[in-house]
Structure formats: C-alpha cells, structure tokens
Amino acid sequence: MEWLVIDDGSTDRTVEVARENGVDHVVSLPHNQGLAKAFMTGIETALKLGADVIVNTDADNQYDASCIPDLVRPILEKKAQIVIGARPISEIEHFSPVKKFLQKLGSFVVKLASGTTVPDAPSGFRAIHRDAAIQLNVFNRYTYTLETIIQAGRRNIPITSVPIRVNGDLRPSRLVKSIPSYVRRSLITVVRIFVVYSPLRFFSTCAAIVAAPGVIGVIRFLVHYLMGEGSGNIQSLVLSSALLAIAGILAMSGIISELIAVNRQLLEEIRIRQLQQEYGARARVRSFAMERKIKKESVGGTI
C-alpha cells in the first residue's frame, strides 16, 4: 500500500506534514485548479505508478479511514470495480437541511442519468479498480463525484456502495463557500449532466414544454377561426408560431447534440484503449518487480 497526496495549490503546511508522516508520493499543482482537476491528477498519477486499486478520500477528514477495508473488499472479491462509501446523510449534524436536500437530489439525478442505484452519489470516499479508473474522464471543473458514476453506469462498469461512518466537522467546507453558491453550482451541475450525457432527452423535454402552449394556442385559434371569430385572435397565433419555432430549434439541437455525443464516445474509446496499453504494461512491470523483491526478501530471510 502506498499513499499519494495531491496538493492543489495549498498555502498551508499540507506538503510538509504529509512528508513528515511518511507519505510515499506528493504531487503539487502550481495553483488551485479545483476538486475535479485534483481528482483526475490523482487518478492519472496512481495509474502511472501501477496502482491496482485506488482509494480516494478528502483532506478535511470527513470520512472515517477505518472504513477503507470495507470499500476495498467488494473489489478484491470481484463483485464491483467501483465502490462508493454511503454516508448517513440524515444523521450528519453539521449538514444544513438545504445541503442534505441537494445531496439527495444529486443522487436522484445520477440515478436517472446512469441507471445505477448508488444512494450517496456526492460521496468522495470511494475505491476504484485500475480497469475502471482508466475509463474515467471528468469534464466538470467543479466536482467529479456525480459525473464519474454516470460514466460508470453508461459503460457498464460494475458499481456498488457500502455504508461508511463519518467524523465530526473540523473546519468549514472549502468547496461550499455559501449555501446560495452551493445551490447555484449544484443546479448548473445537474443541467450540465443531462446536456452532456442525455442531450436528446434533455432537449426533447425542453422542446415539449415549449411546444405544449404553442399547440394549445394554435388549437384555440383554429376553434375561434372556424366559429368566425379568428380576426381578433391573430396575436395568439403569432405567439404560438414563435413557441413552435423555438421548440423545433430545441429538438434539432437535441439531435445534433446526440450526434456529437456519439462522436465523443468514439474518441473516448480510442483514449481508453491507448491508456489500457500504457498503464497495463506499467502495472505488469510493477507486479513483476514486486514479485522479485518479495522472492529476494524471502531468500534472505531463509539464509
């Protein structure tokens, strides 16, 4: 087991304390680049180092580290390739009602978009097998938690969750500056998820919502027109025509976005194959080196 710390432009003694406590690897980013970038840097570095299983946790000590064996166990038993630690959201005292609601909303949205049944999608405490980590690619700059689960669901990566414990609140969250900011960012993340991963469904739904009053307006005009009263309702016809035109544009946007999404998937498949060749070879070399080291130590012990 090896420890890897990602220093995302920290201004405190994070790196010094990490090295003093025997951390094996430290990657320092030149400036703060956000949670999602730091996460992907950690994943890529761990893969380059030949990791078989990657356990990710936050630096605020929110998650109980004694639960790590519970996270890793389903992967070692080959029951899953991604394991999410499910927090007891309703029991966490320092979470405000708004934050609890948004945490559950995020899990619900991910369930719809991914087809998975992860009860605590926003949880950052998770274990990831190397084969699954290679397939992850986060586009969101704010957070990685929701997007990675959606990618796992769409790529049929086996994913499960286990209950975990949490520690007390030691300091205010640096990700959640304020409740209004958290609400705004969460809503943007939700919309972005649907636009990127379900564009046809998203734009079709928007088109249907806009088209509904337009259709009603046209029907109303036709009824009045057939009754000989159409001359006084031309405004509703103009408005309805505008709404239907907007609905048509949204529908076309959905079709175009779906085609772009297909192209993106093809590019991602190429990227995944390249990474599998690169990191798979490194993992085999690392495994061979570890076996030789163990054999030498066992021989030395025998002598």
C-alpha positions as CSV (number, residue, x, y, z in Angstrom):
1,M,0.0,0.0,0.0
2,E,1.3,3.5,-0.9
3,W,0.0,6.9,0.0
4,L,-0.4,9.7,-2.6
5,V,-1.3,13.3,-1.7
6,I,-2.5,15.9,-4.3
7,D,-1.5,19.4,-3.2
8,D,-4.0,21.6,-5.1
9,G,-2.1,24.9,-4.6
10,S,-2.3,24.7,-0.8
11,T,-1.0,27.6,1.2
12,D,-0.6,25.8,4.5
13,R,1.8,23.0,5.6
14,T,0.0,20.2,3.8
15,V,3.1,19.0,1.9
16,E,5.4,19.3,4.9
17,V,3.0,17.4,7.2
18,A,2.5,14.7,4.5
19,R,6.2,14.1,4.1
20,E,6.8,14.1,7.9
21,N,4.2,11.4,8.2
22,G,5.8,9.2,5.6
23,V,3.6,9.8,2.6
24,D,5.1,8.0,-0.4
25,H,4.2,10.4,-3.2
26,V,3.2,14.1,-3.3
27,V,2.0,15.9,-6.4
28,S,1.9,19.7,-6.1
29,L,-0.2,21.6,-8.6
30,P,1.2,25.1,-9.5
31,H,-2.0,26.8,-8.3
32,N,-5.5,25.9,-7.2
33,Q,-7.3,24.1,-10.1
34,G,-10.4,22.8,-8.3
35,L,-11.6,19.5,-6.9
36,A,-12.2,17.7,-10.2
37,K,-8.8,18.5,-11.6
38,A,-7.1,17.4,-8.4
39,F,-9.1,14.1,-8.5
40,M,-8.1,13.4,-12.1
41,T,-4.5,14.2,-11.4
42,G,-4.6,11.7,-8.5
43,I,-6.1,9.0,-10.7
44,E,-3.6,9.6,-13.5
45,T,-0.7,9.6,-11.1
46,A,-1.8,6.4,-9.4
47,L,-2.2,4.7,-12.7
48,K,1.3,5.7,-13.8
49,L,2.6,4.3,-10.5
50,G,1.0,1.0,-11.3
51,A,-1.8,1.0,-8.8
52,D,-4.2,-1.9,-8.8
53,V,-6.8,-0.4,-6.5
54,I,-7.2,3.4,-5.8
55,V,-8.9,4.6,-2.7
56,N,-9.9,8.3,-2.8
57,T,-10.6,10.4,0.3
58,D,-10.9,14.1,1.1
59,A,-8.4,16.1,3.1
60,D,-10.9,17.5,5.5
61,N,-11.1,14.2,7.4
62,Q,-14.8,13.9,6.8
63,Y,-14.6,10.2,6.2
64,D,-13.6,7.6,8.8
65,A,-10.5,6.0,7.4
66,S,-11.1,2.7,9.3
67,C,-13.8,2.0,6.6
68,I,-11.2,1.7,3.9
69,P,-11.2,-2.2,4.1
70,D,-15.0,-2.1,3.6
71,L,-14.5,-0.1,0.4
72,V,-11.8,-2.3,-1.0
73,R,-13.4,-5.7,-0.1
74,P,-16.0,-5.8,-3.0
75,I,-13.2,-5.1,-5.5
76,L,-11.0,-7.8,-4.1
77,E,-13.9,-10.2,-4.2
78,K,-14.5,-9.2,-7.8
79,K,-18.1,-8.0,-7.1
80,A,-17.5,-4.5,-8.3
81,Q,-14.9,-2.2,-9.9
82,I,-16.1,1.0,-8.2
83,V,-17.3,1.2,-4.6
84,I,-18.9,4.3,-3.2
85,G,-19.0,5.0,0.6
86,A,-22.6,5.8,1.5
87,R,-22.8,8.3,4.4
88,P,-25.7,8.5,6.8
89,I,-26.8,11.9,5.3
90,S,-29.9,12.3,7.5
91,E,-27.8,11.8,10.7
92,I,-24.9,14.2,9.9
93,E,-25.5,17.2,12.2
94,H,-23.3,19.8,10.6
95,F,-25.1,19.4,7.2
96,S,-27.8,22.0,6.8
97,P,-31.3,21.0,5.6
98,V,-30.6,22.6,2.2
99,K,-27.3,20.7,1.8
100,K,-29.0,17.4,2.8
101,F,-31.7,18.0,0.2
102,L,-29.2,18.8,-2.5
103,Q,-27.1,15.7,-1.7
104,K,-30.2,13.6,-2.1
105,L,-31.2,15.5,-5.3
106,G,-27.8,14.8,-6.7
107,S,-28.1,11.1,-6.0
108,F,-31.6,11.1,-7.7
109,V,-30.3,12.8,-10.8
110,V,-27.4,10.4,-11.1
111,K,-29.8,7.5,-10.7
112,L,-31.9,8.8,-13.7
113,A,-28.9,9.6,-15.9
114,S,-26.8,6.5,-15.2
115,G,-29.2,3.7,-14.3
116,T,-27.3,2.9,-11.1
117,T,-28.7,2.7,-7.6
118,V,-25.9,4.5,-5.6
119,P,-27.6,6.0,-2.5
120,D,-24.9,8.7,-1.9
121,A,-23.6,9.8,-5.3
122,P,-21.9,13.0,-4.0
123,S,-19.7,11.0,-1.6
124,G,-16.0,11.4,-2.4
125,F,-14.9,8.4,-0.4
126,R,-14.6,5.6,-2.9
127,A,-12.4,2.7,-4.1
128,I,-11.7,2.3,-7.9
129,H,-10.1,-0.7,-9.7
130,R,-7.4,0.2,-12.2
131,D,-9.6,-1.1,-15.1
132,A,-12.4,1.3,-14.1
133,A,-10.1,4.2,-13.4
134,I,-8.7,4.1,-16.9
135,Q,-12.2,4.7,-18.3
136,L,-12.9,7.8,-16.2
137,N,-12.7,11.3,-17.8
138,V,-14.2,14.2,-15.9
139,F,-15.4,17.3,-17.8
140,N,-16.9,19.2,-14.9
141,R,-14.5,21.6,-13.3
142,Y,-16.4,21.8,-10.0
143,T,-16.7,18.2,-8.9
144,Y,-16.1,14.7,-10.1
145,T,-18.5,12.7,-7.9
146,L,-21.6,12.7,-10.0
147,E,-20.0,12.5,-13.4
148,T,-17.8,9.5,-12.6
149,I,-20.8,7.5,-11.5
150,I,-22.7,8.4,-14.7
151,Q,-19.8,7.3,-16.8
152,A,-19.6,4.0,-14.9
153,G,-23.3,3.3,-15.4
154,R,-23.1,4.1,-19.1
155,R,-20.0,1.9,-19.6
156,N,-21.5,-1.0,-17.6
157,I,-18.7,-0.8,-15.1
158,P,-19.8,-2.8,-12.0
159,I,-20.5,-0.3,-9.2
160,T,-21.8,-0.7,-5.7
161,S,-21.9,1.1,-2.4
162,V,-21.2,0.2,1.2
163,P,-22.2,2.1,4.4
164,I,-19.5,4.2,6.0
165,R,-19.0,6.3,9.1
166,V,-18.1,10.0,9.1
167,N,-16.0,12.1,11.5
168,G,-17.0,15.3,13.2
169,D,-16.7,18.7,11.4
170,L,-13.2,20.1,11.9
171,R,-13.4,23.2,9.6
172,P,-15.8,24.8,7.2
173,S,-16.0,23.2,3.7
174,R,-13.8,24.9,1.2
175,L,-15.9,23.5,-1.6
176,V,-19.1,25.0,-0.3
177,K,-18.4,28.8,0.1
178,S,-22.1,29.6,0.9
179,I,-25.5,27.9,0.6
180,P,-26.6,30.2,-2.4
181,S,-23.3,29.4,-4.2
182,Y,-23.7,25.7,-3.5
183,V,-27.3,25.7,-4.7
184,R,-26.3,27.6,-7.9
185,R,-23.3,25.3,-8.7
186,S,-25.4,22.2,-7.9
187,L,-28.1,23.2,-10.3
188,I,-25.6,24.0,-13.0
189,T,-24.0,20.6,-12.5
190,V,-27.4,18.9,-12.8
191,V,-28.2,20.7,-16.0
192,R,-24.8,20.0,-17.4
193,I,-25.0,16.3,-16.7
194,F,-28.2,16.0,-18.7
195,V,-26.9,18.1,-21.6
196,V,-23.7,16.1,-21.8
197,Y,-24.9,12.6,-21.2
198,S,-28.6,12.7,-22.2
199,P,-28.8,15.5,-24.8
200,L,-31.6,14.1,-26.8
201,R,-33.8,13.5,-23.7
202,F,-32.9,17.0,-22.3
203,F,-33.6,19.0,-25.4
204,S,-36.7,16.9,-26.3
205,T,-38.1,17.6,-22.9
206,C,-37.5,21.3,-23.2
207,A,-39.0,21.3,-26.7
208,A,-42.1,19.5,-25.5
209,I,-42.5,22.0,-22.6
210,V,-42.2,25.0,-25.0
211,A,-44.4,23.3,-27.8
212,A,-47.3,22.5,-25.5
213,P,-48.6,26.1,-25.0
214,G,-47.9,26.7,-28.7
215,V,-50.1,23.8,-29.8
216,I,-52.8,24.9,-27.4
217,G,-52.6,28.4,-28.9
218,V,-52.9,27.1,-32.4
219,I,-55.9,24.9,-31.5
220,R,-57.5,27.9,-29.8
221,F,-57.1,30.0,-32.9
222,L,-58.5,27.3,-35.1
223,V,-61.6,26.9,-32.9
224,H,-62.2,30.6,-33.0
225,Y,-61.5,30.8,-36.7
226,L,-64.0,28.0,-37.5
227,M,-66.5,29.9,-35.4
228,G,-65.9,33.0,-37.5
229,E,-64.0,34.9,-34.7
230,G,-60.5,34.4,-36.0
231,S,-59.7,38.0,-36.8
232,G,-59.4,39.0,-33.2
233,N,-57.0,36.3,-32.2
234,I,-54.1,36.7,-34.6
235,Q,-51.8,37.7,-31.7
236,S,-52.2,34.3,-30.1
237,L,-51.4,32.6,-33.5
238,V,-48.2,34.7,-33.8
239,L,-47.1,33.8,-30.2
240,S,-47.9,30.1,-30.8
241,S,-45.9,30.1,-34.0
242,A,-42.9,31.6,-32.2
243,L,-43.2,28.9,-29.5
244,L,-43.4,26.1,-32.0
245,A,-40.4,27.5,-33.9
246,I,-38.4,27.6,-30.7
247,A,-39.5,24.0,-29.9
248,G,-38.3,23.0,-33.3
249,I,-34.9,24.6,-32.8
250,L,-34.6,22.8,-29.4
251,A,-35.5,19.5,-31.0
252,M,-32.9,20.0,-33.7
253,S,-30.3,21.0,-31.1
254,G,-31.1,17.7,-29.3
255,I,-30.5,15.7,-32.5
256,I,-27.2,17.5,-33.2
257,S,-26.0,17.1,-29.6
258,E,-26.8,13.4,-29.7
259,L,-24.6,13.0,-32.8
260,I,-21.8,15.0,-31.1
261,A,-22.2,12.7,-28.1
262,V,-21.7,9.7,-30.3
263,N,-18.6,11.1,-31.7
264,R,-17.3,11.9,-28.2
265,Q,-17.9,8.3,-27.2
266,L,-15.8,7.1,-30.1
267,L,-13.0,9.4,-29.2
268,E,-13.2,8.2,-25.6
269,E,-13.0,4.6,-26.7
270,I,-9.8,5.4,-28.6
271,R,-8.4,7.1,-25.5
272,I,-9.3,4.2,-23.2
273,R,-7.6,1.7,-25.5
274,Q,-4.4,3.8,-25.5
275,L,-4.4,4.1,-21.7
276,Q,-5.1,0.4,-21.3
277,Q,-2.0,-0.4,-23.3
278,E,0.2,2.2,-21.5
279,Y,-0.9,1.7,-17.9
280,G,-1.5,-2.1,-18.3
281,A,2.1,-2.5,-19.3
282,R,3.3,-0.4,-16.4
283,A,1.2,-2.5,-14.0
284,R,2.7,-5.7,-15.3
285,V,6.2,-4.4,-14.9
286,R,5.5,-3.2,-11.4
287,S,3.9,-6.5,-10.4
288,F,6.9,-8.4,-11.8
289,A,9.3,-6.1,-9.8
290,M,7.3,-6.6,-6.6
291,E,7.4,-10.4,-7.0
292,R,11.2,-10.3,-7.5
293,K,11.5,-8.1,-4.4
294,I,9.4,-10.5,-2.3
295,K,11.4,-13.5,-3.5
296,K,14.7,-11.8,-2.6
297,E,13.4,-10.9,0.8
298,S,12.2,-14.5,1.4
299,V,15.5,-15.9,0.3
300,G,17.4,-13.5,2.5
301,G,15.2,-14.4,5.5
302,T,15.8,-18.1,4.9
303,I,19.6,-17.7,4.9
